[in-house]
Amino acid sequence: MGCDHIKALDLAHKGNWGDSHELVQQYSDKLSCLIHAYLHRVERNISNAKYWYGRARVDFPNNTLEEELDRLYEMADRSKM
């Protein structure tokens, strides 16, 4: 069974960084890596965030945390189709 991306994003949205991080850190699929990167941006650990964006093969985004969270929710919704 794969990562529950929506649950990880919901936890992050509610400010529960630790539980969200614990959920995604065990997975290496692209969306889990992107969520992991986002969480490190929230934490202001930019070097670690860049590492995880790199693992996802995505450039570090030039957007706000809110925009990134919205983008990740959209990606999670599309992956469920």
mmCIF file of the N, C-alpha and C atoms, coordinates in Angstrom:
data_MODEL
# 
_entry.id   MODEL 
# 
loop_
_atom_site.group_PDB 
_atom_site.id 
_atom_site.type_symbol 
_atom_site.label_atom_id 
_atom_site.label_alt_id 
_atom_site.label_comp_id 
_atom_site.label_asym_id 
_atom_site.label_entity_id 
_atom_site.label_seq_id 
_atom_site.pdbx_PDB_ins_code 
_atom_site.Cartn_x 
_atom_site.Cartn_y 
_atom_site.Cartn_z 
_atom_site.occupancy 
_atom_site.B_iso_or_equiv 
_atom_site.pdbx_formal_charge 
_atom_site.auth_seq_id 
_atom_site.auth_comp_id 
_atom_site.auth_asym_id 
_atom_site.auth_atom_id 
_atom_site.pdbx_PDB_model_num 
ATOM 1   N N  . MET A 1 1  ? 0.850  -1.186 0.000   1.00 0.00 ? 1  MET A N  1 
ATOM 2   C CA . MET A 1 1  ? 0.000  0.000  0.000   1.00 0.00 ? 1  MET A CA 1 
ATOM 3   C C  . MET A 1 1  ? 0.890  1.241  0.000   1.00 0.00 ? 1  MET A C  1 
ATOM 4   N N  . GLY A 1 2  ? 0.500  2.234  -0.761  1.00 0.00 ? 2  GLY A N  1 
ATOM 5   C CA . GLY A 1 2  ? 1.285  3.449  -0.879  1.00 0.00 ? 2  GLY A CA 1 
ATOM 6   C C  . GLY A 1 2  ? 0.906  4.495  0.158   1.00 0.00 ? 2  GLY A C  1 
ATOM 7   N N  . CYS A 1 3  ? 1.552  5.597  0.038   1.00 0.00 ? 3  CYS A N  1 
ATOM 8   C CA . CYS A 1 3  ? 1.341  6.716  0.943   1.00 0.00 ? 3  CYS A CA 1 
ATOM 9   C C  . CYS A 1 3  ? -0.060 7.303  0.756   1.00 0.00 ? 3  CYS A C  1 
ATOM 10  N N  . ASP A 1 4  ? -0.693 7.677  1.848   1.00 0.00 ? 4  ASP A N  1 
ATOM 11  C CA . ASP A 1 4  ? -1.961 8.401  1.800   1.00 0.00 ? 4  ASP A CA 1 
ATOM 12  C C  . ASP A 1 4  ? -1.615 9.883  1.714   1.00 0.00 ? 4  ASP A C  1 
ATOM 13  N N  . HIS A 1 5  ? -1.440 10.343 0.480   1.00 0.00 ? 5  HIS A N  1 
ATOM 14  C CA . HIS A 1 5  ? -0.989 11.716 0.255   1.00 0.00 ? 5  HIS A CA 1 
ATOM 15  C C  . HIS A 1 5  ? -1.963 12.746 0.816   1.00 0.00 ? 5  HIS A C  1 
ATOM 16  N N  . ILE A 1 6  ? -3.260 12.513 0.632   1.00 0.00 ? 6  ILE A N  1 
ATOM 17  C CA . ILE A 1 6  ? -4.254 13.470 1.129   1.00 0.00 ? 6  ILE A CA 1 
ATOM 18  C C  . ILE A 1 6  ? -4.162 13.572 2.648   1.00 0.00 ? 6  ILE A C  1 
ATOM 19  N N  . LYS A 1 7  ? -4.012 12.450 3.321   1.00 0.00 ? 7  LYS A N  1 
ATOM 20  C CA . LYS A 1 7  ? -3.883 12.474 4.782   1.00 0.00 ? 7  LYS A CA 1 
ATOM 21  C C  . LYS A 1 7  ? -2.647 13.256 5.196   1.00 0.00 ? 7  LYS A C  1 
ATOM 22  N N  . ALA A 1 8  ? -1.530 13.037 4.508   1.00 0.00 ? 8  ALA A N  1 
ATOM 23  C CA . ALA A 1 8  ? -0.299 13.769 4.817   1.00 0.00 ? 8  ALA A CA 1 
ATOM 24  C C  . ALA A 1 8  ? -0.495 15.265 4.618   1.00 0.00 ? 8  ALA A C  1 
ATOM 25  N N  . LEU A 1 9  ? -1.183 15.642 3.537   1.00 0.00 ? 9  LEU A N  1 
ATOM 26  C CA . LEU A 1 9  ? -1.434 17.063 3.271   1.00 0.00 ? 9  LEU A CA 1 
ATOM 27  C C  . LEU A 1 9  ? -2.400 17.652 4.287   1.00 0.00 ? 9  LEU A C  1 
ATOM 28  N N  . ASP A 1 10 ? -3.433 16.890 4.649   1.00 0.00 ? 10 ASP A N  1 
ATOM 29  C CA . ASP A 1 10 ? -4.376 17.371 5.669   1.00 0.00 ? 10 ASP A CA 1 
ATOM 30  C C  . ASP A 1 10 ? -3.667 17.603 6.993   1.00 0.00 ? 10 ASP A C  1 
ATOM 31  N N  . LEU A 1 11 ? -2.798 16.683 7.375   1.00 0.00 ? 11 LEU A N  1 
ATOM 32  C CA . LEU A 1 11 ? -2.036 16.860 8.611   1.00 0.00 ? 11 LEU A CA 1 
ATOM 33  C C  . LEU A 1 11 ? -1.166 18.111 8.540   1.00 0.00 ? 11 LEU A C  1 
ATOM 34  N N  . ALA A 1 12 ? -0.504 18.302 7.414   1.00 0.00 ? 12 ALA A N  1 
ATOM 35  C CA . ALA A 1 12 ? 0.343  19.489 7.237   1.00 0.00 ? 12 ALA A CA 1 
ATOM 36  C C  . ALA A 1 12 ? -0.496 20.763 7.298   1.00 0.00 ? 12 ALA A C  1 
ATOM 37  N N  . HIS A 1 13 ? -1.643 20.737 6.637   1.00 0.00 ? 13 HIS A N  1 
ATOM 38  C CA . HIS A 1 13 ? -2.534 21.903 6.606   1.00 0.00 ? 13 HIS A CA 1 
ATOM 39  C C  . HIS A 1 13 ? -2.997 22.276 8.019   1.00 0.00 ? 13 HIS A C  1 
ATOM 40  N N  . LYS A 1 14 ? -3.186 21.271 8.862   1.00 0.00 ? 14 LYS A N  1 
ATOM 41  C CA . LYS A 1 14 ? -3.625 21.506 10.241  1.00 0.00 ? 14 LYS A CA 1 
ATOM 42  C C  . LYS A 1 14 ? -2.469 21.869 11.157  1.00 0.00 ? 14 LYS A C  1 
ATOM 43  N N  . GLY A 1 15 ? -1.251 21.936 10.607  1.00 0.00 ? 15 GLY A N  1 
ATOM 44  C CA . GLY A 1 15 ? -0.092 22.308 11.407  1.00 0.00 ? 15 GLY A CA 1 
ATOM 45  C C  . GLY A 1 15 ? 0.553  21.143 12.129  1.00 0.00 ? 15 GLY A C  1 
ATOM 46  N N  . ASN A 1 16 ? 0.161  19.934 11.771  1.00 0.00 ? 16 ASN A N  1 
ATOM 47  C CA . ASN A 1 16 ? 0.721  18.757 12.421  1.00 0.00 ? 16 ASN A CA 1 
ATOM 48  C C  . ASN A 1 16 ? 1.894  18.243 11.593  1.00 0.00 ? 16 ASN A C  1 
ATOM 49  N N  . TRP A 1 17 ? 2.975  19.019 11.615  1.00 0.00 ? 17 TRP A N  1 
ATOM 50  C CA . TRP A 1 17 ? 4.160  18.756 10.804  1.00 0.00 ? 17 TRP A CA 1 
ATOM 51  C C  . TRP A 1 17 ? 4.738  17.377 11.085  1.00 0.00 ? 17 TRP A C  1 
ATOM 52  N N  . GLY A 1 18 ? 4.883  17.035 12.347  1.00 0.00 ? 18 GLY A N  1 
ATOM 53  C CA . GLY A 1 18 ? 5.538  15.792 12.729  1.00 0.00 ? 18 GLY A CA 1 
ATOM 54  C C  . GLY A 1 18 ? 4.835  14.555 12.197  1.00 0.00 ? 18 GLY A C  1 
ATOM 55  N N  . ASP A 1 19 ? 3.524  14.497 12.346  1.00 0.00 ? 19 ASP A N  1 
ATOM 56  C CA . ASP A 1 19 ? 2.790  13.332 11.865  1.00 0.00 ? 19 ASP A CA 1 
ATOM 57  C C  . ASP A 1 19 ? 2.795  13.269 10.345  1.00 0.00 ? 19 ASP A C  1 
ATOM 58  N N  . SER A 1 20 ? 2.687  14.413 9.700   1.00 0.00 ? 20 SER A N  1 
ATOM 59  C CA . SER A 1 20 ? 2.744  14.445 8.240   1.00 0.00 ? 20 SER A CA 1 
ATOM 60  C C  . SER A 1 20 ? 4.107  13.956 7.757   1.00 0.00 ? 20 SER A C  1 
ATOM 61  N N  . HIS A 1 21 ? 5.150  14.442 8.386   1.00 0.00 ? 21 HIS A N  1 
ATOM 62  C CA . HIS A 1 21 ? 6.511  14.053 8.030   1.00 0.00 ? 21 HIS A CA 1 
ATOM 63  C C  . HIS A 1 21 ? 6.719  12.558 8.243   1.00 0.00 ? 21 HIS A C  1 
ATOM 64  N N  . GLU A 1 22 ? 6.251  12.056 9.367   1.00 0.00 ? 22 GLU A N  1 
ATOM 65  C CA . GLU A 1 22 ? 6.392  10.626 9.667   1.00 0.00 ? 22 GLU A CA 1 
ATOM 66  C C  . GLU A 1 22 ? 5.694  9.774  8.601   1.00 0.00 ? 22 GLU A C  1 
ATOM 67  N N  . LEU A 1 23 ? 4.555  10.245 8.130   1.00 0.00 ? 23 LEU A N  1 
ATOM 68  C CA . LEU A 1 23 ? 3.806  9.506  7.125   1.00 0.00 ? 23 LEU A CA 1 
ATOM 69  C C  . LEU A 1 23 ? 4.532  9.454  5.785   1.00 0.00 ? 23 LEU A C  1 
ATOM 70  N N  . VAL A 1 24 ? 5.063  10.582 5.305   1.00 0.00 ? 24 VAL A N  1 
ATOM 71  C CA . VAL A 1 24 ? 5.659  10.607 3.958   1.00 0.00 ? 24 VAL A CA 1 
ATOM 72  C C  . VAL A 1 24 ? 7.106  10.145 3.908   1.00 0.00 ? 24 VAL A C  1 
ATOM 73  N N  . GLN A 1 25 ? 7.834  10.238 5.010   1.00 0.00 ? 25 GLN A N  1 
ATOM 74  C CA . GLN A 1 25 ? 9.271  9.979  4.948   1.00 0.00 ? 25 GLN A CA 1 
ATOM 75  C C  . GLN A 1 25 ? 9.617  8.541  4.583   1.00 0.00 ? 25 GLN A C  1 
ATOM 76  N N  . GLN A 1 26 ? 8.685  7.637  4.716   1.00 0.00 ? 26 GLN A N  1 
ATOM 77  C CA . GLN A 1 26 ? 8.970  6.235  4.407   1.00 0.00 ? 26 GLN A CA 1 
ATOM 78  C C  . GLN A 1 26 ? 8.743  5.882  2.936   1.00 0.00 ? 26 GLN A C  1 
ATOM 79  N N  . TYR A 1 27 ? 8.282  6.849  2.142   1.00 0.00 ? 27 TYR A N  1 
ATOM 80  C CA . TYR A 1 27 ? 7.983  6.602  0.729   1.00 0.00 ? 27 TYR A CA 1 
ATOM 81  C C  . TYR A 1 27 ? 8.918  7.397  -0.178  1.00 0.00 ? 27 TYR A C  1 
ATOM 82  N N  . SER A 1 28 ? 9.111  6.885  -1.389  1.00 0.00 ? 28 SER A N  1 
ATOM 83  C CA . SER A 1 28 ? 10.015 7.561  -2.317  1.00 0.00 ? 28 SER A CA 1 
ATOM 84  C C  . SER A 1 28 ? 9.361  7.900  -3.655  1.00 0.00 ? 28 SER A C  1 
ATOM 85  N N  . ASP A 1 29 ? 8.044  7.756  -3.745  1.00 0.00 ? 29 ASP A N  1 
ATOM 86  C CA . ASP A 1 29 ? 7.362  8.161  -4.985  1.00 0.00 ? 29 ASP A CA 1 
ATOM 87  C C  . ASP A 1 29 ? 7.437  9.680  -5.115  1.00 0.00 ? 29 ASP A C  1 
ATOM 88  N N  . LYS A 1 30 ? 7.211  10.165 -6.313  1.00 0.00 ? 30 LYS A N  1 
ATOM 89  C CA . LYS A 1 30 ? 7.390  11.589 -6.602  1.00 0.00 ? 30 LYS A CA 1 
ATOM 90  C C  . LYS A 1 30 ? 6.552  12.485 -5.689  1.00 0.00 ? 30 LYS A C  1 
ATOM 91  N N  . LEU A 1 31 ? 5.274  12.174 -5.529  1.00 0.00 ? 31 LEU A N  1 
ATOM 92  C CA . LEU A 1 31 ? 4.425  13.051 -4.727  1.00 0.00 ? 31 LEU A CA 1 
ATOM 93  C C  . LEU A 1 31 ? 4.827  13.031 -3.249  1.00 0.00 ? 31 LEU A C  1 
ATOM 94  N N  . SER A 1 32 ? 5.221  11.886 -2.739  1.00 0.00 ? 32 SER A N  1 
ATOM 95  C CA . SER A 1 32 ? 5.703  11.837 -1.352  1.00 0.00 ? 32 SER A CA 1 
ATOM 96  C C  . SER A 1 32 ? 6.946  12.694 -1.186  1.00 0.00 ? 32 SER A C  1 
ATOM 97  N N  . CYS A 1 33 ? 7.838  12.641 -2.167  1.00 0.00 ? 33 CYS A N  1 
ATOM 98  C CA . CYS A 1 33 ? 9.049  13.479 -2.109  1.00 0.00 ? 33 CYS A CA 1 
ATOM 99  C C  . CYS A 1 33 ? 8.692  14.957 -2.158  1.00 0.00 ? 33 CYS A C  1 
ATOM 100 N N  . LEU A 1 34 ? 7.708  15.314 -2.965  1.00 0.00 ? 34 LEU A N  1 
ATOM 101 C CA . LEU A 1 34 ? 7.289  16.716 -3.044  1.00 0.00 ? 34 LEU A CA 1 
ATOM 102 C C  . LEU A 1 34 ? 6.658  17.188 -1.735  1.00 0.00 ? 34 LEU A C  1 
ATOM 103 N N  . ILE A 1 35 ? 5.839  16.335 -1.139  1.00 0.00 ? 35 ILE A N  1 
ATOM 104 C CA . ILE A 1 35 ? 5.245  16.690 0.155   1.00 0.00 ? 35 ILE A CA 1 
ATOM 105 C C  . ILE A 1 35 ? 6.341  16.816 1.201   1.00 0.00 ? 35 ILE A C  1 
ATOM 106 N N  . HIS A 1 36 ? 7.284  15.893 1.180   1.00 0.00 ? 36 HIS A N  1 
ATOM 107 C CA . HIS A 1 36 ? 8.417  15.932 2.099   1.00 0.00 ? 36 HIS A CA 1 
ATOM 108 C C  . HIS A 1 36 ? 9.186  17.247 1.921   1.00 0.00 ? 36 HIS A C  1 
ATOM 109 N N  . ALA A 1 37 ? 9.410  17.632 0.683   1.00 0.00 ? 37 ALA A N  1 
ATOM 110 C CA . ALA A 1 37 ? 10.096 18.898 0.402   1.00 0.00 ? 37 ALA A CA 1 
ATOM 111 C C  . ALA A 1 37 ? 9.307  20.076 0.949   1.00 0.00 ? 37 ALA A C  1 
ATOM 112 N N  . TYR A 1 38 ? 8.009  20.078 0.704   1.00 0.00 ? 38 TYR A N  1 
ATOM 113 C CA . TYR A 1 38 ? 7.143  21.146 1.205   1.00 0.00 ? 38 TYR A CA 1 
ATOM 114 C C  . TYR A 1 38 ? 7.250  21.256 2.725   1.00 0.00 ? 38 TYR A C  1 
ATOM 115 N N  . LEU A 1 39 ? 7.209  20.113 3.401   1.00 0.00 ? 39 LEU A N  1 
ATOM 116 C CA . LEU A 1 39 ? 7.293  20.128 4.864   1.00 0.00 ? 39 LEU A CA 1 
ATOM 117 C C  . LEU A 1 39 ? 8.585  20.764 5.343   1.00 0.00 ? 39 LEU A C  1 
ATOM 118 N N  . HIS A 1 40 ? 9.672  20.508 4.647   1.00 0.00 ? 40 HIS A N  1 
ATOM 119 C CA . HIS A 1 40 ? 10.935 21.131 5.039   1.00 0.00 ? 40 HIS A CA 1 
ATOM 120 C C  . HIS A 1 40 ? 10.956 22.619 4.709   1.00 0.00 ? 40 HIS A C  1 
ATOM 121 N N  . ARG A 1 41 ? 10.210 23.023 3.682   1.00 0.00 ? 41 ARG A N  1 
ATOM 122 C CA . ARG A 1 41 ? 10.063 24.471 3.443   1.00 0.00 ? 41 ARG A CA 1 
ATOM 123 C C  . ARG A 1 41 ? 9.318  25.114 4.593   1.00 0.00 ? 41 ARG A C  1 
ATOM 124 N N  . VAL A 1 42 ? 8.259  24.458 5.062   1.00 0.00 ? 42 VAL A N  1 
ATOM 125 C CA . VAL A 1 42 ? 7.492  24.981 6.199   1.00 0.00 ? 42 VAL A CA 1 
ATOM 126 C C  . VAL A 1 42 ? 8.411  25.138 7.403   1.00 0.00 ? 42 VAL A C  1 
ATOM 127 N N  . GLU A 1 43 ? 9.275  24.182 7.585   1.00 0.00 ? 43 GLU A N  1 
ATOM 128 C CA . GLU A 1 43 ? 10.220 24.176 8.705   1.00 0.00 ? 43 GLU A CA 1 
ATOM 129 C C  . GLU A 1 43 ? 11.354 25.183 8.492   1.00 0.00 ? 43 GLU A C  1 
ATOM 130 N N  . ARG A 1 44 ? 11.431 25.746 7.299   1.00 0.00 ? 44 ARG A N  1 
ATOM 131 C CA . ARG A 1 44 ? 12.483 26.678 6.882   1.00 0.00 ? 44 ARG A CA 1 
ATOM 132 C C  . ARG A 1 44 ? 13.847 26.002 6.793   1.00 0.00 ? 44 ARG A C  1 
ATOM 133 N N  . ASN A 1 45 ? 13.818 24.716 6.514   1.00 0.00 ? 45 ASN A N  1 
ATOM 134 C CA . ASN A 1 45 ? 15.040 23.955 6.283   1.00 0.00 ? 45 ASN A CA 1 
ATOM 135 C C  . ASN A 1 45 ? 15.197 23.838 4.762   1.00 0.00 ? 45 ASN A C  1 
ATOM 136 N N  . ILE A 1 46 ? 15.648 24.927 4.163   1.00 0.00 ? 46 ILE A N  1 
ATOM 137 C CA . ILE A 1 46 ? 15.667 25.047 2.704   1.00 0.00 ? 46 ILE A CA 1 
ATOM 138 C C  . ILE A 1 46 ? 16.624 24.049 2.054   1.00 0.00 ? 46 ILE A C  1 
ATOM 139 N N  . SER A 1 47 ? 17.759 23.796 2.673   1.00 0.00 ? 47 SER A N  1 
ATOM 140 C CA . SER A 1 47 ? 18.692 22.843 2.052   1.00 0.00 ? 47 SER A CA 1 
ATOM 141 C C  . SER A 1 47 ? 18.076 21.445 1.992   1.00 0.00 ? 47 SER A C  1 
ATOM 142 N N  . ASN A 1 48 ? 17.373 21.036 3.029   1.00 0.00 ? 48 ASN A N  1 
ATOM 143 C CA . ASN A 1 48 ? 16.709 19.736 3.018   1.00 0.00 ? 48 ASN A CA 1 
ATOM 144 C C  . ASN A 1 48 ? 15.546 19.742 2.031   1.00 0.00 ? 48 ASN A C  1 
ATOM 145 N N  . ALA A 1 49 ? 14.817 20.853 1.951   1.00 0.00 ? 49 ALA A N  1 
ATOM 146 C CA . ALA A 1 49 ? 13.725 20.963 0.977   1.00 0.00 ? 49 ALA A CA 1 
ATOM 147 C C  . ALA A 1 49 ? 14.266 20.819 -0.440  1.00 0.00 ? 49 ALA A C  1 
ATOM 148 N N  . LYS A 1 50 ? 15.379 21.474 -0.731  1.00 0.00 ? 50 LYS A N  1 
ATOM 149 C CA . LYS A 1 50 ? 15.981 21.369 -2.070  1.00 0.00 ? 50 LYS A CA 1 
ATOM 150 C C  . LYS A 1 50 ? 16.377 19.924 -2.372  1.00 0.00 ? 50 LYS A C  1 
ATOM 151 N N  . TYR A 1 51 ? 16.882 19.233 -1.369  1.00 0.00 ? 51 TYR A N  1 
ATOM 152 C CA . TYR A 1 51 ? 17.235 17.821 -1.549  1.00 0.00 ? 51 TYR A CA 1 
ATOM 153 C C  . TYR A 1 51 ? 16.013 17.022 -1.982  1.00 0.00 ? 51 TYR A C  1 
ATOM 154 N N  . TRP A 1 52 ? 14.885 17.218 -1.293  1.00 0.00 ? 52 TRP A N  1 
ATOM 155 C CA . TRP A 1 52 ? 13.690 16.433 -1.606  1.00 0.00 ? 52 TRP A CA 1 
ATOM 156 C C  . TRP A 1 52 ? 13.058 16.846 -2.934  1.00 0.00 ? 52 TRP A C  1 
ATOM 157 N N  . TYR A 1 53 ? 13.116 18.126 -3.292  1.00 0.00 ? 53 TYR A N  1 
ATOM 158 C CA . TYR A 1 53 ? 12.659 18.518 -4.628  1.00 0.00 ? 53 TYR A CA 1 
ATOM 159 C C  . TYR A 1 53 ? 13.543 17.849 -5.674  1.00 0.00 ? 53 TYR A C  1 
ATOM 160 N N  . GLY A 1 54 ? 14.826 17.787 -5.401  1.00 0.00 ? 54 GLY A N  1 
ATOM 161 C CA . GLY A 1 54 ? 15.745 17.097 -6.306  1.00 0.00 ? 54 GLY A CA 1 
ATOM 162 C C  . GLY A 1 54 ? 15.415 15.626 -6.449  1.00 0.00 ? 54 GLY A C  1 
ATOM 163 N N  . ARG A 1 55 ? 15.074 14.976 -5.344  1.00 0.00 ? 55 ARG A N  1 
ATOM 164 C CA . ARG A 1 55 ? 14.685 13.558 -5.389  1.00 0.00 ? 55 ARG A CA 1 
ATOM 165 C C  . ARG A 1 55 ? 13.445 13.366 -6.253  1.00 0.00 ? 55 ARG A C  1 
ATOM 166 N N  . ALA A 1 56 ? 12.570 14.384 -6.269  1.00 0.00 ? 56 ALA A N  1 
ATOM 167 C CA . ALA A 1 56 ? 11.357 14.337 -7.092  1.00 0.00 ? 56 ALA A CA 1 
ATOM 168 C C  . ALA A 1 56 ? 11.636 14.782 -8.531  1.00 0.00 ? 56 ALA A C  1 
ATOM 169 N N  . ARG A 1 57 ? 12.891 15.216 -8.774  1.00 0.00 ? 57 ARG A N  1 
ATOM 170 C CA . ARG A 1 57 ? 13.293 15.718 -10.087 1.00 0.00 ? 57 ARG A CA 1 
ATOM 171 C C  . ARG A 1 57 ? 12.474 16.947 -10.513 1.00 0.00 ? 57 ARG A C  1 
ATOM 172 N N  . VAL A 1 58 ? 12.326 17.848 -9.543  1.00 0.00 ? 58 VAL A N  1 
ATOM 173 C CA . VAL A 1 58 ? 11.571 19.087 -9.744  1.00 0.00 ? 58 VAL A CA 1 
ATOM 174 C C  . VAL A 1 58 ? 12.422 20.236 -9.219  1.00 0.00 ? 58 VAL A C  1 
ATOM 175 N N  . ASP A 1 59 ? 12.438 21.338 -9.954  1.00 0.00 ? 59 ASP A N  1 
ATOM 176 C CA . ASP A 1 59 ? 13.145 22.524 -9.482  1.00 0.00 ? 59 ASP A CA 1 
ATOM 177 C C  . ASP A 1 59 ? 12.456 23.089 -8.245  1.00 0.00 ? 59 ASP A C  1 
ATOM 178 N N  . PHE A 1 60 ? 13.241 23.722 -7.392  1.00 0.00 ? 60 PHE A N  1 
ATOM 179 C CA . PHE A 1 60 ? 12.678 24.382 -6.216  1.00 0.00 ? 60 PHE A CA 1 
ATOM 180 C C  . PHE A 1 60 ? 11.671 25.421 -6.700  1.00 0.00 ? 60 PHE A C  1 
ATOM 181 N N  . PRO A 1 61 ? 10.431 25.363 -6.234  1.00 0.00 ? 61 PRO A N  1 
ATOM 182 C CA . PRO A 1 61 ? 9.396  26.261 -6.769  1.00 0.00 ? 61 PRO A CA 1 
ATOM 183 C C  . PRO A 1 61 ? 9.551  27.699 -6.285  1.00 0.00 ? 61 PRO A C  1 
ATOM 184 N N  . ASN A 1 62 ? 9.084  28.585 -7.109  1.00 0.00 ? 62 ASN A N  1 
ATOM 185 C CA . ASN A 1 62 ? 9.069  30.005 -6.780  1.00 0.00 ? 62 ASN A CA 1 
ATOM 186 C C  . ASN A 1 62 ? 7.619  30.389 -6.478  1.00 0.00 ? 62 ASN A C  1 
ATOM 187 N N  . ASN A 1 63 ? 7.105  29.857 -5.386  1.00 0.00 ? 63 ASN A N  1 
ATOM 188 C CA . ASN A 1 63 ? 5.733  30.140 -4.987  1.00 0.00 ? 63 ASN A CA 1 
ATOM 189 C C  . ASN A 1 63 ? 5.664  30.227 -3.468  1.00 0.00 ? 63 ASN A C  1 
ATOM 190 N N  . THR A 1 64 ? 4.514  30.636 -2.967  1.00 0.00 ? 64 THR A N  1 
ATOM 191 C CA . THR A 1 64 ? 4.333  30.710 -1.519  1.00 0.00 ? 64 THR A CA 1 
ATOM 192 C C  . THR A 1 64 ? 4.039  29.313 -0.981  1.00 0.00 ? 64 THR A C  1 
ATOM 193 N N  . LEU A 1 65 ? 4.144  29.163 0.314   1.00 0.00 ? 65 LEU A N  1 
ATOM 194 C CA . LEU A 1 65 ? 3.797  27.888 0.933   1.00 0.00 ? 65 LEU A CA 1 
ATOM 195 C C  . LEU A 1 65 ? 2.335  27.538 0.684   1.00 0.00 ? 65 LEU A C  1 
ATOM 196 N N  . GLU A 1 66 ? 1.463  28.537 0.713   1.00 0.00 ? 66 GLU A N  1 
ATOM 197 C CA . GLU A 1 66 ? 0.045  28.300 0.473   1.00 0.00 ? 66 GLU A CA 1 
ATOM 198 C C  . GLU A 1 66 ? -0.184 27.823 -0.960  1.00 0.00 ? 66 GLU A C  1 
ATOM 199 N N  . GLU A 1 67 ? 0.493  28.460 -1.914  1.00 0.00 ? 67 GLU A N  1 
ATOM 200 C CA . GLU A 1 67 ? 0.368  28.044 -3.317  1.00 0.00 ? 67 GLU A CA 1 
ATOM 201 C C  . GLU A 1 67 ? 0.913  26.630 -3.519  1.00 0.00 ? 67 GLU A C  1 
ATOM 202 N N  . GLU A 1 68 ? 1.996  26.320 -2.843  1.00 0.00 ? 68 GLU A N  1 
ATOM 203 C CA . GLU A 1 68 ? 2.575  24.992 -2.968  1.00 0.00 ? 68 GLU A CA 1 
ATOM 204 C C  . GLU A 1 68 ? 1.635  23.939 -2.381  1.00 0.00 ? 68 GLU A C  1 
ATOM 205 N N  . LEU A 1 69 ? 1.036  24.232 -1.246  1.00 0.00 ? 69 LEU A N  1 
ATOM 206 C CA . LEU A 1 69 ? 0.094  23.291 -0.648  1.00 0.00 ? 69 LEU A CA 1 
ATOM 207 C C  . LEU A 1 69 ? -1.084 23.060 -1.588  1.00 0.00 ? 69 LEU A C  1 
ATOM 208 N N  . ASP A 1 70 ? -1.619 24.115 -2.180  1.00 0.00 ? 70 ASP A N  1 
ATOM 209 C CA . ASP A 1 70 ? -2.708 23.974 -3.153  1.00 0.00 ? 70 ASP A CA 1 
ATOM 210 C C  . ASP A 1 70 ? -2.280 23.114 -4.336  1.00 0.00 ? 70 ASP A C  1 
ATOM 211 N N  . ARG A 1 71 ? -1.074 23.348 -4.835  1.00 0.00 ? 71 ARG A N  1 
ATOM 212 C CA . ARG A 1 71 ? -0.553 22.583 -5.972  1.00 0.00 ? 71 ARG A CA 1 
ATOM 213 C C  . ARG A 1 71 ? -0.431 21.103 -5.613  1.00 0.00 ? 71 ARG A C  1 
ATOM 214 N N  . LEU A 1 72 ? 0.038  20.815 -4.406  1.00 0.00 ? 72 LEU A N  1 
ATOM 215 C CA . LEU A 1 72 ? 0.188  19.432 -3.977  1.00 0.00 ? 72 LEU A CA 1 
ATOM 216 C C  . LEU A 1 72 ? -1.164 18.749 -3.818  1.00 0.00 ? 72 LEU A C  1 
ATOM 217 N N  . TYR A 1 73 ? -2.152 19.472 -3.291  1.00 0.00 ? 73 TYR A N  1 
ATOM 218 C CA . TYR A 1 73 ? -3.508 18.912 -3.207  1.00 0.00 ? 73 TYR A CA 1 
ATOM 219 C C  . TYR A 1 73 ? -4.031 18.576 -4.599  1.00 0.00 ? 73 TYR A C  1 
ATOM 220 N N  . GLU A 1 74 ? -3.811 19.469 -5.565  1.00 0.00 ? 74 GLU A N  1 
ATOM 221 C CA . GLU A 1 74 ? -4.249 19.202 -6.942  1.00 0.00 ? 74 GLU A CA 1 
ATOM 222 C C  . GLU A 1 74 ? -3.583 17.960 -7.495  1.00 0.00 ? 74 GLU A C  1 
ATOM 223 N N  . MET A 1 75 ? -2.308 17.824 -7.262  1.00 0.00 ? 75 MET A N  1 
ATOM 224 C CA . MET A 1 75 ? -1.580 16.650 -7.732  1.00 0.00 ? 75 MET A CA 1 
ATOM 225 C C  . MET A 1 75 ? -2.107 15.376 -7.067  1.00 0.00 ? 75 MET A C  1 
ATOM 226 N N  . ALA A 1 76 ? -2.384 15.445 -5.786  1.00 0.00 ? 76 ALA A N  1 
ATOM 227 C CA . ALA A 1 76 ? -2.908 14.284 -5.058  1.00 0.00 ? 76 ALA A CA 1 
ATOM 228 C C  . ALA A 1 76 ? -4.284 13.896 -5.586  1.00 0.00 ? 76 ALA A C  1 
ATOM 229 N N  . ASP A 1 77 ? -5.122 14.901 -5.860  1.00 0.00 ? 77 ASP A N  1 
ATOM 230 C CA . ASP A 1 77 ? -6.458 14.626 -6.405  1.00 0.00 ? 77 ASP A CA 1 
ATOM 231 C C  . ASP A 1 77 ? -6.352 13.971 -7.785  1.00 0.00 ? 77 ASP A C  1 
ATOM 232 N N  . ARG A 1 78 ? -5.449 14.462 -8.619  1.00 0.00 ? 78 ARG A N  1 
ATOM 233 C CA . ARG A 1 78 ? -5.283 13.888 -9.970  1.00 0.00 ? 78 ARG A CA 1 
ATOM 234 C C  . ARG A 1 78 ? -4.753 12.449 -9.897  1.00 0.00 ? 78 ARG A C  1 
ATOM 235 N N  . SER A 1 79 ? -3.909 12.181 -8.926  1.00 0.00 ? 79 SER A N  1 
ATOM 236 C CA . SER A 1 79 ? -3.317 10.834 -8.837  1.00 0.00 ? 79 SER A CA 1 
ATOM 237 C C  . SER A 1 79 ? -4.349 9.800  -8.401  1.00 0.00 ? 79 SER A C  1 
ATOM 238 N N  . LYS A 1 80 ? -5.452 10.243 -7.822  1.00 0.00 ? 80 LYS A N  1 
ATOM 239 C CA . LYS A 1 80 ? -6.489 9.307  -7.397  1.00 0.00 ? 80 LYS A CA 1 
ATOM 240 C C  . LYS A 1 80 ? -7.393 8.882  -8.547  1.00 0.00 ? 80 LYS A C  1 
ATOM 241 N N  . MET A 1 81 ? -7.307 9.592  -9.677  1.00 0.00 ? 81 MET A N  1 
ATOM 242 C CA . MET A 1 81 ? -8.183 9.286  -10.817 1.00 0.00 ? 81 MET A CA 1 
ATOM 243 C C  . MET A 1 81 ? -7.736 8.032  -11.532 1.00 0.00 ? 81 MET A C  1 
# 
